[in-house]
Amino acid sequence: MDRSISRGDGVSSGRQNVEHQNGEVWVTRDGKGLYRVWRQSSSSTHGVRCGTFHFHDDPPKALRMAVEHCDVLAARIAKAG
């Protein structure tokens, strides 16, 4: 799945490889062992970065931690909504 996102600093990061999605929160792979967690912005069509997990020597660990963070945020959003 591809998603166009803005990094929040005015620079678009373009099409990203989405590794996991839970509702309005998703995880992108941005390099070896580098995963970022994003949530949909409530006021526009771009994503807001909520976390970065980078373990160059252990990419599966970085992905596990990013997915866990994604799922926790999605649960919080669902509970608040």
TORKOL-4160 file (C-alpha; in steps of 0.2 Angstrom, whole numbers, padded with zeros to 4 digits, m for minus):
81
<pt num="1" X="0000" Y="0000" Z="0000"/>
<pt num="2" X="0007" Y="0017" Z="m0004"/>
<pt num="3" X="0002" Y="0033" Z="0004"/>
<pt num="4" X="0007" Y="0051" Z="0001"/>
<pt num="5" X="0012" Y="0060" Z="0016"/>
<pt num="6" X="0020" Y="0076" Z="0022"/>
<pt num="7" X="0034" Y="0076" Z="0035"/>
<pt num="8" X="0026" Y="0091" Z="0044"/>
<pt num="9" X="0041" Y="0102" Z="0040"/>
<pt num="10" X="0034" Y="0108" Z="0023"/>
<pt num="11" X="0043" Y="0094" Z="0014"/>
<pt num="12" X="0033" Y="0080" Z="0006"/>
<pt num="13" X="0041" Y="0063" Z="0008"/>
<pt num="14" X="0031" Y="0057" Z="m0007"/>
<pt num="15" X="0025" Y="0039" Z="m0009"/>
<pt num="16" X="0030" Y="0028" Z="0005"/>
<pt num="17" X="0030" Y="0009" Z="0008"/>
<pt num="18" X="0017" Y="0006" Z="0021"/>
<pt num="19" X="0021" Y="m0009" Z="0031"/>
<pt num="20" X="0006" Y="m0009" Z="0043"/>
<pt num="21" X="m0010" Y="0001" Z="0045"/>
<pt num="22" X="m0023" Y="0001" Z="0059"/>
<pt num="23" X="m0037" Y="0014" Z="0056"/>
<pt num="24" X="m0030" Y="0031" Z="0054"/>
<pt num="25" X="m0012" Y="0026" Z="0060"/>
<pt num="26" X="0001" Y="0018" Z="0049"/>
<pt num="27" X="0019" Y="0012" Z="0049"/>
<pt num="28" X="0031" Y="0016" Z="0034"/>
<pt num="29" X="0048" Y="0008" Z="0030"/>
<pt num="30" X="0060" Y="0022" Z="0026"/>
<pt num="31" X="0077" Y="0013" Z="0026"/>
<pt num="32" X="0086" Y="m0002" Z="0033"/>
<pt num="33" X="0078" Y="m0004" Z="0051"/>
<pt num="34" X="0070" Y="0013" Z="0050"/>
<pt num="35" X="0051" Y="0014" Z="0053"/>
<pt num="36" X="0040" Y="0029" Z="0056"/>
<pt num="37" X="0023" Y="0029" Z="0063"/>
<pt num="38" X="0011" Y="0042" Z="0056"/>
<pt num="39" X="m0007" Y="0047" Z="0060"/>
<pt num="40" X="m0020" Y="0056" Z="0048"/>
<pt num="41" X="m0020" Y="0074" Z="0052"/>
<pt num="42" X="m0038" Y="0080" Z="0057"/>
<pt num="43" X="m0037" Y="0096" Z="0048"/>
<pt num="44" X="m0029" Y="0091" Z="0031"/>
<pt num="45" X="m0024" Y="0077" Z="0019"/>
<pt num="46" X="m0007" Y="0074" Z="0026"/>
<pt num="47" X="0000" Y="0063" Z="0039"/>
<pt num="48" X="0008" Y="0068" Z="0056"/>
<pt num="49" X="0023" Y="0059" Z="0061"/>
<pt num="50" X="0021" Y="0051" Z="0079"/>
<pt num="51" X="0036" Y="0041" Z="0081"/>
<pt num="52" X="0052" Y="0034" Z="0073"/>
<pt num="53" X="0060" Y="0017" Z="0077"/>
<pt num="54" X="0078" Y="0014" Z="0070"/>
<pt num="55" X="0088" Y="m0002" Z="0074"/>
<pt num="56" X="0100" Y="m0004" Z="0059"/>
<pt num="57" X="0107" Y="m0020" Z="0066"/>
<pt num="58" X="0089" Y="m0027" Z="0070"/>
<pt num="59" X="0076" Y="m0022" Z="0058"/>
<pt num="60" X="0063" Y="m0035" Z="0064"/>
<pt num="61" X="0064" Y="m0027" Z="0081"/>
<pt num="62" X="0061" Y="m0009" Z="0074"/>
<pt num="63" X="0046" Y="m0015" Z="0064"/>
<pt num="64" X="0039" Y="m0024" Z="0080"/>
<pt num="65" X="0041" Y="m0009" Z="0090"/>
<pt num="66" X="0033" Y="0003" Z="0077"/>
<pt num="67" X="0018" Y="m0009" Z="0074"/>
<pt num="68" X="0015" Y="m0010" Z="0093"/>
<pt num="69" X="0016" Y="0009" Z="0094"/>
<pt num="70" X="0004" Y="0011" Z="0079"/>
<pt num="71" X="m0008" Y="m0001" Z="0087"/>
<pt num="72" X="m0008" Y="0008" Z="0104"/>
<pt num="73" X="m0011" Y="0025" Z="0095"/>
<pt num="74" X="m0025" Y="0018" Z="0085"/>
<pt num="75" X="m0033" Y="0011" Z="0100"/>
<pt num="76" X="m0032" Y="0028" Z="0109"/>
<pt num="77" X="m0039" Y="0037" Z="0094"/>
<pt num="78" X="m0054" Y="0024" Z="0093"/>
<pt num="79" X="m0057" Y="0026" Z="0112"/>
<pt num="80" X="m0057" Y="0045" Z="0111"/>
<pt num="81" X="m0068" Y="0045" Z="0095"/>
